[in-house]
Amino acid sequence: MSTIEETFTDNQIDALKILVEMIIPASEEHRLPSAAEERIFADILDTAQRQQRAVCEGLSALDVLSRDDEGGMFVALEPAARGRIVETFRRAHGKDADLLATITVQCYYRDGRIMRTLDMETRPPHPLGYDVDEGDWSLLEPVRGRREFYRKAP
């Protein structure tokens, strides 16, 4: 038995799959899969396992909100009801929602197929780095001009 199966219940896996599909749906126009595509979702599960407690708390909160508002489990709700629950979840459990969104986006853009579709090299950013367009450095002036709020190291 794999560790993922021991860590997440079937309901939690199903809820996570639905949620990541909502975060990054498939794009027919750009021929991109959703975040629930098999290989991407396997990476999401593996990454989520490293933060198992926080992920489970977030998924549990989704179910609690679903029972309170709709009388059922998140996975059993209709798509429109799921959308309402996710919006409530984002407002009431911002930290959990941010974690789940971060894991989803991180794994999605780590997939080589997605990177190739975006005309990006399928390699890590280091040691070669990526070229970044020069920005407007004047935007940092308010930060540079503010008073120091930390102690200087000896």
Contact map, one row per residue, 1 for C-alpha under 8 A:
1110110000000000000000000000000000000000000000000000000000000000000000000000000000000000000000000000000000000000000000000000000000000000000000000000000000
1111110000000000000000000000000000000000000000000000000000000000000000000000000000000000000000000000000000000000000000000000000000000000000000000000000000
1111111000000000000000000000000000000000000000000000000000000000000000000000000000000000000000000000000000000000000000000000000000000000000000000000000000
0111111100000000000000000000000000000000000011001000000000000000000000000000000000000000000000000000000000000000000000000000000000000000000000000000000000
1111111111000000000000000000000000000000000000000000000000000000000000000000000000000000000000000000000000000000000000000000000000000000000000000000000000
1111111110000000000000000000000000000000000000000000000000000000000000000000000000000000000000000000000000000000000000000000000000000000000000000000000000
0011111110000000000000000000000000000000000000001001000000000000000000000000000000000000000000000000000000000000000000000000000000000000000000000000000000
0001111111011000000000000000000000000000000000000001000100000000000000000000000000000000000000000000000000000000000000000000000000000000000000000000000000
0000111111111000000000000000000000000000000000000000000000000000000000000000000000000000000000000000000000000000000000000000000000000000000000000000000000
0000100111111100000000000000000000000000000000000000000000000000000000000000000000000000000000000000000000000000000000000000000000000000000000000000000000
0000000011111110000000000000000000000000000000000000000000000000000000000010000000000000000000000000000000000000000000000000000000000000000000000000000000
0000000111111111000000000000000000000000000000000000000100100000000000000000000000000000000000000000000000000000000000000000000000000000000000000000000000
0000000111111111100000000000000000000000000010000000000000000000000000000000000000000000000000000000000000000000000000000000000000000000000000000000000000
0000000001111111110000000000000000000000000000000000000000000000000000000010000000000000000000000000000000000000000000000000000000000000000000000000000000
0000000000111111111000000000000000000000000000000000000000100000000000000110000000000000000000000000000000000000000000000000000000000000000000000000000000
0000000000011111111100000000000000000000000000000000000000100000000000000000000000000000000000000000000000000000000000000000000000000000000000000000000000
0000000000001111111110000000000000010000100000000000000000000000000000000000000000000000000000000000000000000000000000000000000000000000000000000000000000
0000000000000111111111000000000000010000000000000000000000000000000000000010000000000000000000000000000000000000000000000000000000000000000000000000000000
0000000000000011111111100000000000000000000000000000000000000000000000000000000000000000000000000000000000000000000000000000000000000000000000000000000000
0000000000000001111111111000000001110000000000000000000000000000000000000000000000000000000000000000100100000000000000000000000000000000000000000000000000
0000000000000000111111111100000001110000000000000000000000000000000000000000000000000000000000000000000000000000000000000000000000000000000000000000000000
0000000000000000011111111000000000000000000000000000000000000000000000000000000000000000000000000000000000000000000000000000000000000000000000000000000000
0000000000000000001111111000000000100000000000000000000000000000000000000000000000000000000000000000100100000000000000000000000000000000000000000000000000
0000000000000000000111111100000001100000000000000000000000000000000000000000000000000000000000000000000110000000000000000000000000000000000000000000000000
0000000000000000000111111110000011110000000000000000000000000000000000000000000000000000000000000000000000000000000000000000000000000000000000000000000000
0000000000000000000010011111001111100000000000000000000000000000000000000000000000000000000000000000000000000000000000000000000000000000000000000000000000
0000000000000000000000001111111111000000000000000000000000000000000000000000000000000000000000000000000000000000000000000000000000000000000000000000000000
0000000000000000000000000111111100000000000000000000000000000000000000000000000000000000000000000000000000000000000000000000000000000000000000000000000000
0000000000000000000000000011111100000000000000000000000000000000000000000000000000000000000000000000000000000000000000000000000000000000000000000000000000
0000000000000000000000000011111100000000000000000000000000000000000000000000000000000000000000000000000000000000000000000000000000000000000000000000000000
0000000000000000000000000111111110000000000000000000000000000000000000000000000000000000000000000000000000000000000000000000000000000000000000000000000000
0000000000000000000000000111111111000000000000000000000000000000000000000000000000000000000000000000000000000000010010000000000000000000000000000000000000
0000000000000000000000001110001111111000000000000000000000000000000000000000000000000000000000000000000000000000000000000000000000000000000000000000000000
0000000000000000000110011110000111111000000000000000000000000000000000000000000000000000000000000000000000000000000000000000000000000000000000000000000000
0000000000000000000110111100000011111001100000000000000000000000000000000000000000000000000000000000000100010000000000000000000000000000000000000000000000
0000000000000000110110001000000011111101100000000000000000000000000000000000000000000000000000000000000000000000000000000000000000000000000000000000000000
0000000000000000000000000000000011111111100000000000000000000000000000000000000000000000000000000000000000000000000000000000000000000000000000000000000000
0000000000000000000000000000000000011111110000000000000000000000000000000000000000000000000000000000000000000000000000000000000000000000000000000000000000
0000000000000000000000000000000000001111111000000000000000000000000000000000000000000000000000000000000000000000000000000000000000000000000000000000000000
0000000000000000000000000000000000111111111100000000000000000000000000000000000000000000000000000000000000110010000000000000000000000000000000000000000000
0000000000000000100000000000000000111111111110000000000000000000000000000000000000000000000000000000000000000000000000000000000000000000000000000000000000
0000000000000000000000000000000000000111111111000000000000000000000000000000000000000000000000000000000000000000000000000000000000000000000000000000000000
0000000000000000000000000000000000000011111111100000000000000000000000000000000000000000000000000000000000100000000000000000000000000000000000000000000000
0000000000000000000000000000000000000001111111110000000000000000000000000000000000000000000000000000001100100000000000000000000000000000000000000000000000
0001000000001000000000000000000000000000111111111000000000000000000000000000000000000000000000000000000000000000000000000000000000000000000000000000000000
0001000000000000000000000000000000000000011111111100000000000000000000000000000000000000000000000000000000000000000000000000000000000000000000000000000000
0000000000000000000000000000000000000000001111111110000000000000000000000000000000000000000000000000001000100000000000000000000000000000000000000000000000
0000000000000000000000000000000000000000000111111111001000000000000000000000000000000000000000000000001000000000000000000000000000000000000000000000000000
0001001000000000000000000000000000000000000011111111001000000000000000000000000000000000000000000000000000000000000000000000000000000000000000000000000000
0000000000000000000000000000000000000000000001111111000000000000000000000000000000000000000000000000000000000000000000000000000000000000000000000000000000
0000000000000000000000000000000000000000000000111111111000000000000000000000000000000000000000000000000000000000000000000000000000000000000000000000000000
0000001100000000000000000000000000000000000000011111111100000000000000000000000000000000000000000000000000000000000000000000000000000000000000000000000000
0000000000000000000000000000000000000000000000000011111110000000000000000000000000000000000000000000000000000000000000000000000000000000000000000000000000
0000000000000000000000000000000000000000000000000011111111000000000000000000000000000000000000010000000000000000000000000000000000000000000000000000000000
0000000000000000000000000000000000000000000000011011111111100000000000000000000000000000000000010011000000000000000000000000000000000000000000000000000000
0000000100010000000000000000000000000000000000000001111111110000000000000000000000000000000000000000000000000000000000000000000000000000000000000000000000
0000000000000000000000000000000000000000000000000000111111111000000000000000000000000000000000010000000000000000000000000000000000000000000000000000000000
0000000000000000000000000000000000000000000000000000011111111100000000000000000000000000000010011001000000000000000000000000000000000000000000000000000000
0000000000010011000000000000000000000000000000000000001111111110000000000000000000000000000000000000000000000000000000000000000000000000000000000000000000
0000000000000000000000000000000000000000000000000000000111111111000000000000000000000000000000000000000000000000000000000000000000000000000000000000000000
0000000000000000000000000000000000000000000000000000000011111111100000000000000000000000100010000000000000000000000000000000000000000000000000000000000000
0000000000000000000000000000000000000000000000000000000001111111110000000100000000001100100000000000000000000000000000000000000000000000000000000000000000
0000000000000000000000000000000000000000000000000000000000111111111000011100000000000000000000000000000000000000000000000000000000000000000000000000000000
0000000000000000000000000000000000000000000000000000000000011111111100001000000000000000000000000000000000000000000000000000000000000000000000000000000000
0000000000000000000000000000000000000000000000000000000000001111111111000000000000001001100000000000000000000000000000000000000000000000000000000000000000
0000000000000000000000000000000000000000000000000000000000000111111111111100100001001000000000000000000000000000000000000000000000000000000000000000000000
0000000000000000000000000000000000000000000000000000000000000011111111111100000000000000000000000000000000000000000000000000000000000000000000000000000000
0000000000000000000000000000000000000000000000000000000000000001111111100000000000000000000000000000000000000000000000000000000000000000000000000000000000
0000000000000000000000000000000000000000000000000000000000000000111111100000000000001000000000000000000000000000000000000000000000000000000000000000000000
0000000000000000000000000000000000000000000000000000000000000000111111110000100010000000000000000000000000000000000000000000000000000000000000000000000000
0000000000000000000000000000000000000000000000000000000000000000011111111000000000000000000000000000000000000000000000000000000000000000000000000000000000
0000000000000000000000000000000000000000000000000000000000000010011001111101100000000000000000000000000000000000000000000000000000000000000000000000000000
0000000000000000000000000000000000000000000000000000000000000011011000111111100000000000000000000000000000000000000000000000000000000000000000000000000000
0000000000000010000000000000000000000000000000000000000000000110011000011111100001000000000000000000000000000000000000000000000000000000000000000000000000
0000000000100110010000000000000000000000000000000000000000000000000000001111100000000000000000000000000000000000000000000000000000000000000000000000000000
0000000000000000000000000000000000000000000000000000000000000000000000011111110000000000000000000000000000000000000000000000000000000000000000000000000000
0000000000000000000000000000000000000000000000000000000000000000010001011111111011000000000000000000000000000000000000000000000000000000000000000000000000
0000000000000000000000000000000000000000000000000000000000000000000000000001111111000000000000000000000000000000000000000000000000000000000000000000000000
0000000000000000000000000000000000000000000000000000000000000000000000000000111111100000000000000000000000000000000000000000000000000000000000000000000000
0000000000000000000000000000000000000000000000000000000000000000000000000000011111110000000000000000000000000000000000000000000000000000000000000000000000
0000000000000000000000000000000000000000000000000000000000000000000001000000111111111000000000000000000000000000000000000000000000000000000000000000000000
0000000000000000000000000000000000000000000000000000000000000000010000000100111111111100000000000000000000000000000000000000000000000000000000000000000000
0000000000000000000000000000000000000000000000000000000000000000000000000000001111111110000000000000000000000000000000000000000000000000000000000000000000
0000000000000000000000000000000000000000000000000000000000000000000000000000000111111111000000000000000000000000000000000000000000000000000000000000000000
0000000000000000000000000000000000000000000000000000000000000100110010000000000011111111100000000000000000000000000000000000000000000000000000000000000000
0000000000000000000000000000000000000000000000000000000000000100000000000000000001111111110000000000000000000000000000000000000000000000000000000000000000
0000000000000000000000000000000000000000000000000000000000000000000000000000000000111111111000000000000000000000000000000000000000000000000000000000000000
0000000000000000000000000000000000000000000000000000000000000000100000000000000000011111111100000000000000000000000000000000000000000000000000000000000000
0000000000000000000000000000000000000000000000000000000000001100100000000000000000001111111111001000000000000000000000000000000000000000000000000000000000
0000000000000000000000000000000000000000000000000000000000000000000000000000000000000111111111011100000000000000000000000000000000000000000000000000000000
0000000000000000000000000000000000000000000000000000000000000000000000000000000000000011111111000000000000000000000000000000000000000000000000000000000000
0000000000000000000000000000000000000000000000000000000000000000000000000000000000000001111111000000000000000000000000000000000000000000000000000000000000
0000000000000000000000000000000000000000000000000000000001001000000000000000000000000000111111111000000000000000000000000000000000000000000000000000000000
0000000000000000000000000000000000000000000000000000000000000000000000000000000000000000111111111100000000000000000000000000000000000000000000000000000000
0000000000000000000000000000000000000000000000000000000000000000000000000000000000000000000011111110000000000000000000000000000000000000000000000000000000
0000000000000000000000000000000000000000000000000000011011000000000000000000000000000000010011111111000000000000000000000000000000000000000000000000000000
0000000000000000000000000000000000000000000000000000000001000000000000000000000000000000110011111111100000000000000000000000000000000000000000000000000000
0000000000000000000000000000000000000000000000000000000000000000000000000000000000000000010001111111110000000000000000000000000000000000000000000000000000
0000000000000000000000000000000000000000000000000000001000000000000000000000000000000000000000111111111000000000000000000000000000000000000000000000000000
0000000000000000000000000000000000000000000000000000001001000000000000000000000000000000000000011111111100000000000000000000000000000000000000000000000000
0000000000000000000100100000000000000000000000000000000000000000000000000000000000000000000000001111111110000000000000000000000000000000000000000000000000
0000000000000000000000000000000000000000000000000000000000000000000000000000000000000000000000000111111111000000000000000000000000000000000000000000000000
0000000000000000000000000000000000000000000100110000000000000000000000000000000000000000000000000011111111100000000000000000000000000000000000000000000000
0000000000000000000100110000000000100000000100000000000000000000000000000000000000000000000000000001111111110000000000000000000000000000000000000000000000
0000000000000000000000010000000000000000000000000000000000000000000000000000000000000000000000000000111111111000000000000000000000000000000000000000000000
0000000000000000000000000000000000000000000000000000000000000000000000000000000000000000000000000000011111111100000000000000000000000000000000000000000000
0000000000000000000000000000000000000001001100100000000000000000000000000000000000000000000000000000001111111110000000000000000000000000000000000000000000
0000000000000000000000000000000000100001000000000000000000000000000000000000000000000000000000000000000111111110010000000000000000000000000000000000000000
0000000000000000000000000000000000000000000000000000000000000000000000000000000000000000000000000000000011111111011000000000000000000000000000000000000000
0000000000000000000000000000000000000000000000000000000000000000000000000000000000000000000000000000000001111111011000000000000000000000000000000000000000
0000000000000000000000000000000000000001000000000000000000000000000000000000000000000000000000000000000000111111111000000000000000000000000000000000000000
0000000000000000000000000000000000000000000000000000000000000000000000000000000000000000000000000000000000001111111100000100000000000000000000000000000000
0000000000000000000000000000000000000000000000000000000000000000000000000000000000000000000000000000000000000011111110000000000000000000000000000000000000
0000000000000000000000000000000100000000000000000000000000000000000000000000000000000000000000000000000000011111111111000000000000000000000000000000000000
0000000000000000000000000000000000000000000000000000000000000000000000000000000000000000000000000000000000001111111111111100000000000000000000000000000000
0000000000000000000000000000000000000000000000000000000000000000000000000000000000000000000000000000000000000001111111111100000000000000000000000000000000
0000000000000000000000000000000100000000000000000000000000000000000000000000000000000000000000000000000000000000111111110000000000000000000000000000000000
0000000000000000000000000000000000000000000000000000000000000000000000000000000000000000000000000000000000000000011111110000000000000000000000000000000000
0000000000000000000000000000000000000000000000000000000000000000000000000000000000000000000000000000000000000000001111111000000000000000000000000000000000
0000000000000000000000000000000000000000000000000000000000000000000000000000000000000000000000000000000000000000001111111100000000000000000000000000000000
0000000000000000000000000000000000000000000000000000000000000000000000000000000000000000000000000000000000000000001100111110000000000000000000000000000000
0000000000000000000000000000000000000000000000000000000000000000000000000000000000000000000000000000000000000001001100011111000000000000000000000000000000
0000000000000000000000000000000000000000000000000000000000000000000000000000000000000000000000000000000000000000000000001111100000000000000000000000000000
0000000000000000000000000000000000000000000000000000000000000000000000000000000000000000000000000000000000000000000000000111111000000000000000000000000000
0000000000000000000000000000000000000000000000000000000000000000000000000000000000000000000000000000000000000000000000000011111111000000000000000000000000
0000000000000000000000000000000000000000000000000000000000000000000000000000000000000000000000000000000000000000000000000001111110000000000000000000000000
0000000000000000000000000000000000000000000000000000000000000000000000000000000000000000000000000000000000000000000000000001111110000000000000000000000000
0000000000000000000000000000000000000000000000000000000000000000000000000000000000000000000000000000000000000000000000000000111111000000000000000000000000
0000000000000000000000000000000000000000000000000000000000000000000000000000000000000000000000000000000000000000000000000000111111100000000000000000000000
0000000000000000000000000000000000000000000000000000000000000000000000000000000000000000000000000000000000000000000000000000100111110000000000000000000000
0000000000000000000000000000000000000000000000000000000000000000000000000000000000000000000000000000000000000000000000000000000011111000000000000000000000
0000000000000000000000000000000000000000000000000000000000000000000000000000000000000000000000000000000000000000000000000000000001111100000000000000000000
0000000000000000000000000000000000000000000000000000000000000000000000000000000000000000000000000000000000000000000000000000000000111110000000000000000000
0000000000000000000000000000000000000000000000000000000000000000000000000000000000000000000000000000000000000000000000000000000000011111000000000000000000
0000000000000000000000000000000000000000000000000000000000000000000000000000000000000000000000000000000000000000000000000000000000001111100000000000000000
0000000000000000000000000000000000000000000000000000000000000000000000000000000000000000000000000000000000000000000000000000000000000111111000000000000000
0000000000000000000000000000000000000000000000000000000000000000000000000000000000000000000000000000000000000000000000000000000000000011111110000000000000
0000000000000000000000000000000000000000000000000000000000000000000000000000000000000000000000000000000000000000000000000000000000000001111110000000000000
0000000000000000000000000000000000000000000000000000000000000000000000000000000000000000000000000000000000000000000000000000000000000001111111000000000000
0000000000000000000000000000000000000000000000000000000000000000000000000000000000000000000000000000000000000000000000000000000000000000111111110000000000
0000000000000000000000000000000000000000000000000000000000000000000000000000000000000000000000000000000000000000000000000000000000000000111111111000000000
0000000000000000000000000000000000000000000000000000000000000000000000000000000000000000000000000000000000000000000000000000000000000000001111111100000000
0000000000000000000000000000000000000000000000000000000000000000000000000000000000000000000000000000000000000000000000000000000000000000000111111100000000
0000000000000000000000000000000000000000000000000000000000000000000000000000000000000000000000000000000000000000000000000000000000000000000111111100000000
0000000000000000000000000000000000000000000000000000000000000000000000000000000000000000000000000000000000000000000000000000000000000000000011111110000000
0000000000000000000000000000000000000000000000000000000000000000000000000000000000000000000000000000000000000000000000000000000000000000000001111111000000
0000000000000000000000000000000000000000000000000000000000000000000000000000000000000000000000000000000000000000000000000000000000000000000000001111100000
0000000000000000000000000000000000000000000000000000000000000000000000000000000000000000000000000000000000000000000000000000000000000000000000000111110000
0000000000000000000000000000000000000000000000000000000000000000000000000000000000000000000000000000000000000000000000000000000000000000000000000011111000
0000000000000000000000000000000000000000000000000000000000000000000000000000000000000000000000000000000000000000000000000000000000000000000000000001111100
0000000000000000000000000000000000000000000000000000000000000000000000000000000000000000000000000000000000000000000000000000000000000000000000000000111110
0000000000000000000000000000000000000000000000000000000000000000000000000000000000000000000000000000000000000000000000000000000000000000000000000000011111
0000000000000000000000000000000000000000000000000000000000000000000000000000000000000000000000000000000000000000000000000000000000000000000000000000001111
0000000000000000000000000000000000000000000000000000000000000000000000000000000000000000000000000000000000000000000000000000000000000000000000000000000111
